[in-house]
Amino acid sequence: MNKDIGSLFKGKIAIAIFSFLFVVMFQVIASHGVHAQEADEMVQYRNFFGIDARLVVWIVSELHLMFAAFVLGVPMFAVTVEIIGAKSGDIRFDNLAREFTKLLSAAFATTAAMGGLLAFCLYGLYPGFMRYMTDVFHPIMFVYALLFFAEAFCLYGYYYSWDILKEKGKWFHIFLGIMLNVFGTTLMFLANSWATFMMSPSGIDLETGALTSLHAAFENFLWMPVNIHRLIANVAFGGFVVGAYAAVKFMGAKSDEDKAHYDWMGYIGNFIGLAALIPLPFAGYYLGREIYSASPVMGNIMMGGAFSWTFIIQAILIGMLFIGGNYYLWNGMDRIEGAERYRKFIIFINVIIFFCFAVWLTPHNLPLSGEERALIGEQYHPFSKFFGVMAAKNAVVNLLILSTFFSFLIYRRANKGEILPFSKHGNSARIALIITAGLTILYLVWYALGLSHLELEADVKQYVSPLIKCLIIQITAIVITILLTFSNRGKFAQVFLLIVTSLIAVVYLAYYGFVVMEKANMVLRFLSVTQVSVVISCLIVTAVLDVFIFKNAKEVGQIRWGKIPLRSQYALLLLCVAIVTLMGLMGFIRSGLRMNWHIYGYMQDTSDGAFTPSIAYMGWTTTLIVVLFLALVSFVFWLAGLGEKKKEKTA
């Protein structure tokens, strides 16, 4: 009964190492077994005790990816929080980072075990396909194994050395955390190359399958877009899962001190989740655009074919995330004295968010009934013909992001009163703002120059000119914003930049999107990137500006951590369920886009399970995966809390 909690995690190290040793051993056996007999004499497919092999792999792979997303996302903000604590000297941040790492270490062994189970399922159920993948990627698989050990040693070294390095070796401890992130991110990049190779194969002869370049196979066309998308998604995923953990602990807390701690932890989790969620649609658009570029057929299937309705479900889930995140922020104002000054804005933000959600949700082809068609004289609803197209959806997505960002701003300044003039913040504030604005402007100039040098036909290229003008107007607005700030009118400068950005990205480019769709449809992709560029430039400059404007501002009241309505904790739980469901749905879309191909364009799936699931089949399977993941992660976190309870009893 008096065993140290360390024994629990030592067991997890052993589980993780032995699980991966089995994986590596299986890979070695499989790679050498290729030459034992002719390929056409080998079994290509098996089932799992009569259960469809694809269903088994689908469930196991999604569970592994969800745990991996948590294990990869949490270290990023754990180390960031620890650095903030080390710089500020606030022990609360150090304790919070340690609690994040406790959850991480608890989930790591489960992730490794799921990875081992996935490898066994793939090699056992799809031996022919995995023989080929091993032939192509076996050098990278062994590098993956070595990096896994490096990640494991960094993780447990980081966790167990916390007290030892707390006083004199804090920055070395932070270095261990940084290396943990480096190894974990590299592992994700390696594994992504295998998945994206299946979608956009390169480096092989598509007739014979012979490998021509391992580098080209590894760095295939979709590799970097998936890396960027998954990296941001993992941070959002980890933040919302941590927020749900904090919500459960808050609702079970007995003391005011514990309630305050877990309220703060839930806020940090929601903040991280929303901060990563804001750029996530941009990364998703980039990935979708590159899928179109890699294969127009795959792109049409994604947005206009068998998978089009899954994006309606995606819109619902993303809408839930934005609505839930904003709802939690607004409830959080109850704990802040002086926040009532800003409550008048909430109703307007609410209306905007629900309007954006409705437009985003509207399908392009919303059919009418027979009577309605006879009355209106059209096959599809006029509302969907206007709001169901990408021009309208791109506009409302950017408006939704700007509205959520505005919620962040009013929450940050909820208890702030009189601010210091910007001129009193010193040269460091001016330099930081000039560097931020300068880098942002350089990006906008670079993209504008790229648009001006596009090789398009004259009748099409003329529609690019207004996009360049929009970028020039945004650059001018940023310069004016900086000048206004230096003149001690920072608040007005923020409002000015937000209004200009909204007029460009939401109003004008929404209208111009319909013009482009009618006259020069191929320009629409450049219009969308222009909208993204304008909005991101606004978010970056306004956020940095806000930090300095309200630095050392007079406080109207205190933040009373723990004094938040209980309904806010249910919002955190809803966000967790929504992000887990979204992760499962997007995993299905990414993998399912290959249709009946193992490797798109080269190796066809000829098994009995080679069919595109119906929406209902997908829904039930994804629901099962979500329930299994939430049950498993709850069990793992419960195990991690056993040592904590024992310490409380012995204290």
C-alpha positions in Angstrom: 0.0 0.0 0.0 3.0 2.3 0.5 4.4 1.9 -3.0 5.4 5.1 -4.7 3.4 6.3 -7.7 6.6 5.9 -9.7 6.1 2.2 -9.8 2.9 2.6 -11.8 4.7 4.6 -14.5 7.7 2.3 -14.5 5.3 -0.4 -15.5 4.0 1.9 -18.2 7.5 2.3 -19.6 7.8 -1.5 -19.8 4.5 -1.8 -21.5 5.4 0.9 -24.0 8.8 -0.6 -24.8 7.7 -4.2 -25.1 4.7 -3.1 -27.2 7.0 -1.4 -29.7 9.5 -4.2 -29.6 6.8 -6.5 -30.8 5.9 -4.0 -33.6 9.5 -3.8 -34.8 10.0 -7.6 -34.5 6.8 -8.1 -36.6 8.0 -5.6 -39.2 11.4 -7.3 -39.5 9.7 -10.8 -39.9 7.3 -9.4 -42.4 10.0 -7.7 -44.5 12.1 -10.9 -44.7 9.1 -13.1 -45.3 8.4 -11.4 -48.6 11.1 -13.6 -50.3 10.0 -16.9 -48.7 7.5 -17.6 -51.5 6.1 -16.0 -54.6 3.8 -13.1 -54.1 0.9 -14.7 -56.0 1.0 -17.7 -53.6 0.6 -15.5 -50.5 -2.6 -14.6 -48.8 -3.7 -11.0 -49.5 -6.6 -10.6 -47.1 -7.9 -12.1 -43.9 -10.8 -11.3 -41.6 -10.9 -11.1 -37.8 -13.0 -14.0 -36.6 -15.6 -13.3 -39.3 -15.6 -9.5 -38.7 -14.7 -7.4 -41.7 -11.0 -6.5 -41.6 -11.5 -2.9 -42.6 -13.9 -2.3 -39.8 -11.3 -3.7 -37.3 -8.5 -1.6 -38.7 -10.8 1.5 -38.9 -11.6 1.3 -35.1 -8.1 0.5 -33.9 -6.4 3.1 -36.1 -8.8 5.8 -35.0 -8.3 5.0 -31.4 -4.5 5.0 -31.9 -4.7 8.4 -33.7 -6.8 10.0 -31.0 -4.5 8.9 -28.2 -1.5 10.0 -30.4 -3.1 13.4 -31.0 -3.4 13.9 -27.2 0.1 12.7 -26.6 1.5 15.0 -29.3 -0.7 18.0 -28.5 -0.4 18.2 -24.7 3.5 18.5 -24.5 3.4 21.6 -26.7 1.4 23.6 -24.2 2.8 21.8 -21.1 6.3 23.1 -22.0 4.9 26.5 -22.9 3.1 26.8 -19.6 6.3 25.7 -17.8 8.4 28.4 -19.6 5.8 31.0 -18.5 6.1 29.8 -15.0 9.9 29.9 -15.1 10.0 33.4 -16.5 7.3 34.8 -14.2 8.2 32.9 -11.0 4.5 31.9 -10.6 4.4 28.4 -9.1 0.8 27.9 -10.3 2.1 27.6 -13.9 4.7 25.1 -12.9 2.1 23.0 -11.1 -0.3 23.2 -14.0 2.4 22.1 -16.5 3.2 19.2 -14.1 -0.4 18.1 -14.1 -0.6 18.3 -17.9 2.5 16.0 -18.0 0.9 13.6 -15.5 -2.0 13.1 -17.9 0.5 12.7 -20.7 2.5 10.0 -19.1 -0.7 8.2 -18.2 -1.8 8.2 -21.9 1.5 7.4 -23.4 1.6 3.7 -22.7 -2.0 3.3 -24.0 -0.9 5.1 -27.2 2.0 2.7 -27.7 -0.2 -0.3 -27.0 -2.7 0.9 -29.5 0.1 1.4 -32.0 1.3 -2.2 -31.5 -2.3 -3.5 -31.8 -2.7 -1.5 -35.1 0.5 -2.9 -36.5 -0.6 -6.5 -35.7 -4.0 -5.8 -37.3 -2.5 -4.4 -40.5 0.1 -7.1 -40.9 -2.3 -9.9 -40.0 -5.4 -8.7 -41.9 -3.7 -7.0 -44.9 -0.5 -9.0 -45.4 -0.2 -8.3 -49.2 -0.6 -4.5 -48.8 1.7 -4.3 -45.8 4.4 -6.3 -47.6 4.5 -3.6 -50.3 4.5 -0.8 -47.8 7.3 -2.4 -45.8 9.3 -2.8 -49.1 8.9 0.9 -49.8 9.3 2.4 -46.3 11.3 -0.1 -44.2 14.3 2.3 -43.7 11.9 4.9 -42.3 10.2 2.3 -40.1 13.4 1.6 -38.3 14.1 5.3 -37.9 10.5 5.6 -36.4 11.3 2.9 -33.9 14.5 4.6 -32.7 12.7 8.0 -32.4 10.0 6.3 -30.4 12.5 5.2 -27.8 14.0 8.7 -27.8 10.5 10.1 -27.2 9.8 7.6 -24.4 13.1 8.4 -22.6 12.5 12.2 -22.9 8.9 11.9 -21.6 9.7 9.9 -18.5 12.9 11.8 -17.9 10.9 15.0 -18.2 8.2 13.7 -15.7 10.4 12.1 -13.1 13.1 14.8 -13.0 10.6 17.6 -12.1 11.5 17.8 -8.5 15.2 17.1 -9.0 15.7 19.9 -11.5 13.2 22.3 -10.0 15.7 24.6 -8.4 19.0 24.5 -10.2 18.3 22.7 -13.5 15.0 24.2 -14.5 16.1 25.2 -18.0 17.6 21.8 -18.6 14.3 20.3 -17.6 12.6 22.7 -20.1 15.1 21.5 -22.7 13.9 17.9 -22.1 10.4 19.0 -22.7 11.3 20.7 -25.9 13.1 17.6 -27.2 10.0 15.6 -26.2 8.1 17.8 -28.6 10.7 17.6 -31.3 10.8 13.8 -31.2 7.0 13.5 -31.0 6.4 15.9 -33.9 9.0 14.1 -36.0 7.3 10.8 -35.3 4.0 12.2 -36.5 5.7 13.6 -39.7 7.1 10.1 -40.5 3.8 8.3 -40.0 2.0 11.0 -42.1 4.2 10.1 -45.0 2.8 6.6 -45.1 -0.8 7.8 -45.0 -0.3 10.5 -47.6 1.6 8.1 -49.9 -1.5 6.1 -50.1 -3.5 9.1 -51.2 -0.9 10.7 -53.6 1.8 8.1 -54.4 5.1 9.4 -55.8 8.5 8.0 -56.1 7.2 4.7 -57.6 6.4 3.4 -61.0 2.6 3.3 -61.1 2.7 0.4 -63.6 5.1 -1.9 -61.8 5.1 -0.5 -58.3 8.9 -0.4 -58.3 10.5 2.2 -56.0 12.3 4.9 -57.9 12.9 7.4 -55.1 12.4 6.9 -51.3 12.7 10.7 -50.8 9.9 11.4 -53.3 7.7 8.6 -51.8 8.3 10.1 -48.3 7.8 13.8 -49.3 4.8 13.2 -51.5 2.4 15.9 -52.6 0.0 15.8 -49.6 2.6 15.2 -46.9 3.2 18.8 -45.8 -0.5 19.9 -46.0 -1.5 16.9 -43.7 1.4 17.7 -41.4 0.2 21.3 -40.9 -3.4 20.3 -40.5 -2.7 17.5 -38.0 -0.3 19.6 -36.0 -2.8 22.4 -35.4 -5.7 19.8 -34.9 -3.6 17.9 -32.3 -3.2 21.1 -30.2 -6.9 21.9 -30.3 -7.7 18.2 -29.5 -5.4 18.2 -26.5 -6.7 21.5 -25.2 -10.4 20.5 -25.3 -9.7 17.0 -23.8 -7.7 18.7 -20.9 -10.6 21.1 -20.5 -13.0 18.2 -20.1 -10.7 16.6 -17.5 -10.6 19.9 -15.6 -14.4 20.1 -15.8 -14.9 16.7 -14.2 -12.4 17.5 -11.5 -14.1 20.8 -10.9 -17.5 19.3 -10.5 -16.1 16.7 -8.0 -13.9 19.2 -6.0 -14.7 19.6 -2.3 -12.7 22.7 -1.4 -12.7 26.2 -2.8 -8.9 25.9 -3.5 -9.5 22.8 -5.7 -12.4 24.5 -7.5 -10.2 27.5 -8.2 -7.4 25.4 -9.5 -9.5 23.3 -11.9 -11.5 26.3 -13.0 -8.3 27.9 -14.0 -7.1 24.7 -15.7 -10.4 24.4 -17.6 -10.0 28.0 -18.8 -6.4 27.3 -20.0 -7.6 24.1 -21.8 -10.5 26.0 -23.5 -8.1 28.9 -24.4 -5.6 26.5 -26.0 -8.4 24.6 -27.9 -10.0 27.8 -29.3 -6.7 29.4 -30.1 -5.8 26.4 -32.2 -9.3 26.1 -33.6 -9.2 29.6 -35.1 -6.5 28.8 -37.7 -7.7 25.2 -38.2 -10.2 26.0 -40.9 -7.4 27.8 -42.9 -5.2 24.7 -42.6 -8.2 22.5 -43.6 -8.9 24.7 -46.6 -5.2 24.4 -47.6 -5.3 20.6 -47.3 -8.6 20.4 -49.3 -7.1 22.6 -52.1 -4.0 20.4 -52.3 -6.2 17.3 -52.5 -8.0 18.9 -55.5 -4.6 19.7 -57.1 -3.3 16.2 -56.5 -6.4 14.6 -57.9 -9.4 16.5 -59.3 -11.4 13.3 -59.2 -10.6 12.8 -55.5 -11.4 16.5 -54.9 -14.8 16.2 -56.6 -15.6 13.1 -54.7 -14.7 14.9 -51.5 -16.9 18.0 -51.9 -19.5 17.1 -54.5 -19.8 13.3 -54.5 -20.0 10.5 -52.0 -18.4 12.5 -49.1 -20.3 15.8 -49.6 -22.8 15.1 -46.8 -20.0 14.3 -44.4 -19.0 17.9 -44.7 -22.4 19.0 -43.6 -21.8 16.9 -40.4 -18.4 18.5 -40.2 -20.0 22.0 -40.3 -22.3 21.0 -37.5 -19.4 19.8 -35.3 -17.2 22.9 -36.0 -20.2 25.1 -35.3 -20.7 23.4 -32.0 -17.0 24.0 -31.2 -17.2 27.7 -31.9 -20.6 28.1 -30.2 -19.5 26.1 -27.1 -16.1 27.9 -26.9 -17.7 31.3 -27.0 -20.4 30.2 -24.5 -17.8 29.1 -22.0 -16.0 32.5 -22.4 -19.2 34.4 -21.8 -19.9 32.3 -18.7 -16.4 32.9 -17.5 -17.2 36.6 -17.3 -19.3 35.8 -14.2 -16.0 35.2 -12.3 -14.6 38.6 -13.4 -15.6 41.8 -11.5 -16.3 44.6 -14.0 -17.1 42.3 -16.9 -20.8 43.5 -17.0 -19.6 46.4 -19.1 -19.1 44.1 -22.0 -22.2 41.9 -21.8 -24.0 44.1 -24.2 -21.8 42.8 -27.0 -22.6 39.2 -26.4 -26.1 39.2 -28.0 -24.6 40.7 -31.2 -21.8 38.1 -31.3 -24.4 35.4 -30.7 -26.5 36.5 -33.6 -23.5 36.6 -35.9 -22.3 33.2 -34.8 -25.6 31.5 -35.4 -26.0 33.3 -38.8 -22.6 32.1 -39.8 -23.4 28.6 -38.6 -26.7 28.5 -40.6 -24.9 29.6 -43.8 -22.1 27.2 -43.3 -24.5 24.4 -42.8 -26.6 25.1 -45.9 -26.0 22.5 -48.6 -25.5 23.7 -52.2 -28.3 21.4 -53.6 -31.2 21.6 -51.2 -34.0 19.9 -53.2 -37.6 21.2 -53.1 -40.7 19.1 -53.0 -42.9 18.6 -56.1 -45.4 21.3 -55.0 -42.6 23.7 -54.1 -40.9 23.2 -57.5 -44.2 23.8 -59.3 -44.8 27.0 -57.2 -41.3 28.4 -57.5 -40.3 27.0 -60.8 -36.9 25.8 -59.7 -35.5 22.4 -58.7 -33.4 23.6 -55.8 -34.2 26.1 -53.0 -33.1 29.7 -53.9 -31.7 30.1 -50.4 -29.2 27.2 -50.9 -28.3 28.5 -54.4 -27.0 31.7 -52.7 -25.8 30.6 -49.3 -24.8 27.0 -50.3 -21.9 28.0 -52.5 -18.2 28.5 -51.5 -18.2 32.2 -51.9 -20.8 32.6 -49.1 -19.3 29.9 -46.9 -15.8 31.4 -47.1 -17.1 34.7 -46.1 -19.0 33.4 -43.0 -16.1 31.2 -41.9 -13.9 34.3 -41.8 -16.7 36.3 -40.0 -17.1 33.5 -37.5 -13.3 33.5 -36.8 -13.3 37.3 -36.4 -16.3 37.2 -34.0 -14.7 34.5 -31.9 -11.5 36.5 -31.8 -13.5 39.5 -30.7 -14.9 37.4 -27.8 -11.3 36.7 -26.8 -10.6 40.5 -26.8 -13.5 41.5 -24.6 -12.8 38.6 -22.2 -9.1 39.7 -21.8 -10.1 43.2 -21.0 -13.1 42.4 -18.9 -11.5 43.5 -15.6 -9.2 46.1 -17.1 -9.8 49.8 -16.6 -7.7 52.8 -17.5 -4.7 51.9 -19.7 -1.2 53.4 -19.9 -0.5 55.5 -23.0 1.4 53.4 -25.5 4.3 55.9 -25.4 5.0 54.9 -21.7 5.6 51.2 -22.6 9.1 51.9 -23.9 11.0 51.1 -27.0 10.6 47.3 -26.6 6.9 47.6 -27.3 7.5 49.8 -30.3 10.1 47.4 -31.7 7.9 44.3 -31.1 5.0 46.0 -32.8 7.1 47.2 -35.8 8.6 43.7 -36.2 5.1 42.1 -36.1 3.6 44.5 -38.5 6.7 44.3 -40.8 6.6 40.5 -41.1 2.9 40.6 -41.7 3.2 43.2 -44.4 6.1 41.3 -46.0 3.9 38.2 -46.3 1.0 40.2 -47.9 3.5 41.9 -50.3 4.9 38.5 -51.2 1.5 37.0 -51.9 0.4 40.1 -53.9 3.6 39.8 -56.1 2.8 36.1 -56.6 -0.7 37.0 -57.8 0.7 39.6 -60.2 3.0 37.0 -61.8 0.4 34.3 -62.3 0.5 32.9 -65.8 -3.2 33.1 -66.8 -5.0 34.1 -69.9 -5.7 37.8 -70.2 -9.5 37.5 -69.9 -9.0 35.5 -66.7 -6.1 37.5 -65.2 -8.1 40.7 -65.1 -10.1 39.2 -62.2 -7.0 38.9 -60.1 -6.4 42.6 -60.0 -9.1 43.4 -57.4 -7.5 40.8 -55.1 -4.1 42.6 -55.3 -5.9 45.9 -54.5 -7.5 44.3 -51.4 -4.1 43.2 -50.2 -2.7 46.8 -50.7 -5.7 48.2 -48.8 -5.0 45.8 -45.9 -1.3 46.7 -45.9 -2.3 50.4 -45.7 -4.7 49.7 -42.9 -2.0 47.9 -40.9 0.4 50.9 -41.3 -2.3 53.3 -40.2 -3.1 51.0 -37.2 0.6 51.2 -36.1 0.7 55.0 -36.5 -2.5 55.4 -34.5 -1.1 53.2 -31.8 2.1 55.2 -31.6 -0.2 58.2 -31.2 -1.7 56.6 -28.0 -4.9 55.7 -29.8 -4.4 51.9 -29.6 -8.1 51.0 -28.9 -9.3 52.9 -31.8 -6.6 51.4 -34.0 -7.8 47.9 -33.1 -11.4 48.8 -34.0 -10.2 50.4 -37.2 -8.3 47.3 -38.3 -11.1 44.9 -37.5 -13.6 47.0 -39.4 -11.4 47.3 -42.5 -10.6 43.5 -42.4 -14.3 42.7 -42.1 -15.2 45.0 -45.0 -12.5 43.4 -47.2 -12.7 39.7 -46.3 -16.4 39.3 -45.4 -18.3 42.0 -47.4 -16.4 42.8 -50.6 -14.7 39.4 -51.3 -18.0 37.6 -50.6 -19.6 39.7 -53.3 -16.6 39.4 -55.6 -16.7 35.6 -55.0 -20.0 35.4 -56.9 -18.6 37.4 -59.7 -15.5 35.2 -60.0 -17.7 32.0 -59.8 -19.6 33.3 -62.8 -16.8 34.8 -64.9 -13.5 33.0 -63.9 -14.1 30.1 -61.6 -10.4 29.1 -61.3 -9.6 32.5 -59.6 -11.8 31.5 -56.7 -8.9 29.5 -55.1 -6.8 32.7 -55.1 -9.7 34.7 -53.7 -10.0 32.3 -50.8 -6.3 32.6 -49.9 -6.6 36.4 -50.1 -9.4 36.3 -47.6 -7.3 34.0 -45.3 -4.3 36.3 -45.6 -6.2 39.4 -44.8 -7.9 37.9 -41.8 -4.7 36.3 -40.4 -2.8 39.5 -40.7 -5.5 41.3 -38.7 -5.5 38.6 -36.0 -1.7 38.7 -35.6 -1.4 42.5 -35.5 -4.4 43.0 -33.3 -3.4 40.3 -30.8 0.1 41.6 -30.3 -1.3 45.2 -30.1 -3.8 44.1 -27.4 -1.0 42.6 -25.3 0.9 45.9 -25.1 -2.2 48.2 -24.9 -3.5 46.5 -21.7 -0.1 45.8 -20.2 -0.1 47.2 -16.6 -3.6 48.5 -17.1 -5.5 49.5 -14.0 -7.7 46.6 -12.8 -11.4 47.3 -12.2 -11.9 44.1 -10.2 -10.4 40.7 -9.4 -10.8 37.3 -11.2 -12.5 35.0 -8.7 -11.4 31.6 -9.9 -13.9 28.9 -9.0 -16.8 31.2 -9.0 -18.2 30.2 -12.4 -21.7 28.7 -13.2 -21.8 24.9 -13.3 -23.3 25.0 -16.8 -20.0 26.2 -18.1 -18.4 22.9 -17.2 -21.0 21.1 -19.3 -19.9 23.3 -22.2 -16.3 22.0 -21.7 -17.6 18.4 -21.8 -19.5 19.2 -25.0 -16.4 20.6 -26.6 -14.5 17.5 -25.8 -17.2 15.2 -27.3 -17.4 17.5 -30.4 -13.7 17.5 -31.1 -13.4 13.7 -30.6 -16.3 13.2 -33.0 -14.8 15.6 -35.5 -11.4 13.8 -35.3 -13.2 10.5 -36.0 -15.2 12.0 -38.9 -12.2 13.6 -40.6 -10.1 10.5 -40.2 -12.9 8.6 -42.1 -13.0 11.3 -44.8 -9.2 11.4 -45.3 -8.9 7.6 -45.6 -12.1 7.0 -47.4 -11.3 9.4 -50.2 -9.1 6.6 -51.7 -12.4 4.8 -52.3 -11.5 1.2 -53.4 -7.7 1.8 -53.6 -5.1 0.9 -51.0 -2.6 3.1 -52.9 -4.5 5.5 -55.1 -3.9 4.8 -58.7 -1.6 1.8 -58.2 -2.9 -0.9 -55.7 -6.6 -1.6 -55.8 -8.5 -3.0 -52.8 -10.1 -6.2 -54.0 -11.3 -7.4 -50.6 -15.0 -8.0 -49.7 -14.9 -4.8 -47.6 -13.9 -2.5 -50.5 -17.0 -0.4 -50.6 -17.9 3.2 -49.6 -19.8 3.1 -46.3 -23.2 4.8 -46.1 -23.6 7.8 -43.9 -25.5 5.7 -41.4 -22.7 3.1 -41.3 -20.1 5.7 -40.9 -22.2 7.4 -38.2 -22.6 4.3 -36.1 -18.9 3.3 -36.4 -17.7 6.8 -35.6 -20.0 6.9 -32.6 -18.6 3.6 -31.4 -15.0 4.9 -31.7 -15.9 8.1 -29.8 -17.5 6.1 -26.9 -14.5 3.7 -26.8 -12.0 6.6 -26.7 -13.8 8.5 -24.0 -14.2 5.4 -21.9 -10.5 4.5 -22.3 -9.2 8.0 -21.7 -11.5 8.3 -18.6 -10.1 5.0 -17.3 -6.5 6.1 -17.9 -7.0 9.4 -16.2 -8.7 7.6 -13.3 -5.6 5.4 -12.9 -3.4 8.5 -13.0 -5.4 9.9 -10.1 -5.0 6.9 -7.9 -1.5 7.9 -6.7 -2.8 11.4 -6.0 -5.5 10.0 -3.8 -3.1 7.8 -1.9 -0.8 10.8 -1.3 -3.7 12.7 0.2 -4.5 9.8 2.6 -0.9 9.4 3.7 -0.3 13.1 4.2 
